[in-house]
Amino acid sequence: PVISRVHISTSLIPDQSQSAQTIVSWKTNKPATSQVFFTEGTGTEFTQFTPAETSLVEDHIVVTTKLKPGTAYTIKVQSGDSAGNVTDSGRYSILTPKVAGSVVDLIFGNLNKTFGFLKN
């Protein structure tokens, strides 16, 4: 299968500061399976992956909450057709959103940057 139109979107999950929701979608030119592989940083070996979705479709979407906020990842998608042909996409680099501090943390942080008189 030929993989095209890979799109990756990440967002923080409300009330869960330890994980980011990542949605990966792509198209194939014929019905194929769906799986996403990822690793922290720019490593060449993909150490984590989503479960393989064995339904044969042309419009693929995989959602995972395994990624950590404020972290760089390298991602690739993989699809396989009914004849056993498997194709990997190129590698994509993303940075998941960072968890923002509270309003009070932001105010004190800005005051400290501006005036430099606040100590931790």
PEKABEL-V547330 format. One record per residue. N is the residue number from 1. RES is the residue in one letter. D_LAST is the distance of its C-alpha to the last C-alpha in whole Angstrom. Layout:
# PEKABEL-V547330
n = [N | N]
res = [RES | RES]
d_last = [D_LAST | D_LAST]
This chain:
# PEKABEL-V547330
n = [1 | 2 | 3 | 4 | 5 | 6 | 7 | 8 | 9 | 10 | 11 | 12 | 13 | 14 | 15 | 16 | 17 | 18 | 19 | 20 | 21 | 22 | 23 | 24 | 25 | 26 | 27 | 28 | 29 | 30 | 31 | 32 | 33 | 34 | 35 | 36 | 37 | 38 | 39 | 40 | 41 | 42 | 43 | 44 | 45 | 46 | 47 | 48 | 49 | 50 | 51 | 52 | 53 | 54 | 55 | 56 | 57 | 58 | 59 | 60 | 61 | 62 | 63 | 64 | 65 | 66 | 67 | 68 | 69 | 70 | 71 | 72 | 73 | 74 | 75 | 76 | 77 | 78 | 79 | 80 | 81 | 82 | 83 | 84 | 85 | 86 | 87 | 88 | 89 | 90 | 91 | 92 | 93 | 94 | 95 | 96 | 97 | 98 | 99 | 100 | 101 | 102 | 103 | 104 | 105 | 106 | 107 | 108 | 109 | 110 | 111 | 112 | 113 | 114 | 115 | 116 | 117 | 118 | 119 | 120]
res = [P | V | I | S | R | V | H | I | S | T | S | L | I | P | D | Q | S | Q | S | A | Q | T | I | V | S | W | K | T | N | K | P | A | T | S | Q | V | F | F | T | E | G | T | G | T | E | F | T | Q | F | T | P | A | E | T | S | L | V | E | D | H | I | V | V | T | T | K | L | K | P | G | T | A | Y | T | I | K | V | Q | S | G | D | S | A | G | N | V | T | D | S | G | R | Y | S | I | L | T | P | K | V | A | G | S | V | V | D | L | I | F | G | N | L | N | K | T | F | G | F | L | K | N]
d_last = [55 | 54 | 50 | 49 | 47 | 44 | 41 | 37 | 35 | 32 | 30 | 27 | 29 | 28 | 26 | 26 | 23 | 24 | 27 | 28 | 32 | 34 | 38 | 40 | 43 | 46 | 50 | 53 | 56 | 58 | 57 | 54 | 51 | 48 | 45 | 41 | 40 | 36 | 34 | 30 | 30 | 33 | 35 | 39 | 39 | 39 | 37 | 37 | 40 | 41 | 44 | 47 | 48 | 52 | 53 | 55 | 54 | 54 | 51 | 48 | 44 | 42 | 39 | 36 | 33 | 32 | 30 | 26 | 24 | 22 | 25 | 28 | 31 | 35 | 37 | 41 | 44 | 47 | 50 | 53 | 57 | 60 | 61 | 58 | 57 | 53 | 51 | 48 | 46 | 44 | 41 | 38 | 34 | 32 | 28 | 27 | 25 | 21 | 20 | 18 | 15 | 16 | 17 | 14 | 11 | 14 | 14 | 10 | 10 | 13 | 12 | 10 | 13 | 15 | 14 | 11 | 10 | 7 | 4 | 0]
